[in-house]
């Protein structure tokens, strides 16, 4: 099954940036690959959405070697 295209032929977004943010329920760091696997999206898509969240100030990132980066939410939502 192919991805859906919107008007103009562009692919439609299937996972929102906020859906990515919802994965960060604690302060545990996550890799791009972990996020991509959790949401069943391409690593490049996950990376782009994580960068957007970083630019918005919702999460932080740190390079931990070579090409490795981890992402975390400094102030996760309180769980009841």
N, C-alpha and C positions, 0 to 999 in steps of 0.2 A: 504494500500500500504506500503510495507516494504522499509527500507532504502537501498540504493544501496551500493554494496560492490565492491571494486576494486580488482586488482590482489592480490592474497595471502589471500583473504577473509576478509580483514579489511574494516570496514565501511568508506565510502568516506565522506570527510568534505563537509557539505552543506552550512555553513556560515563561511566566512573567518574572521580572526582577524580584518582586515581592515573594514569589514562590521560592526563589533561591534563599532569600533572607529568612524565611520560615524554617529552613534547615538549621539555622544557628540559634538553638534554644538554650545553649550554655556557652561557656567560655572555651570549650574544646576547639583547638585549631583543626582546620580541615584543608585538604589539598584540593586542587582543581579537579583531579580525577575522582576523588570521593564525591564531590558535588555533582559531577557529570553522571556518575554511576547511580547516585541516589535519585536523580531526576530523569534518567534515561535520555540524556542529551549529549551532543558532541562536546569534547573538551574545549574546543575553541568557543563554542556558545557559552559554556559555563564560565570560561575565563572572561569573556566580554561582559557578562552579567555581574560577575564578581568585581570587575573593574568599575562598573557603573555604581555598584554599592559602595565601593571604596571612595569614589569621587563624591558621592552623596554624604559620606561620613558615617554610614551605617555599620561598616565593618572595617577592619584594618588588615594590612598584609605585611609579610616580612619574607624577604629572600633568605633561604636557609642553606644555600649552596648552589653551585652550578646554575641550573635552570629551575630548581625547586623553590616553590613559594607556598607559604601557608597563610590561611585567612582565618580570622576569628572575629567574634562580636564582643566588644569590650563590655557592653551593658546589655546582656540578654534579657528578654522579658521575664518577669517573675512568674513562676509556675505556682498555681494554687493547689 
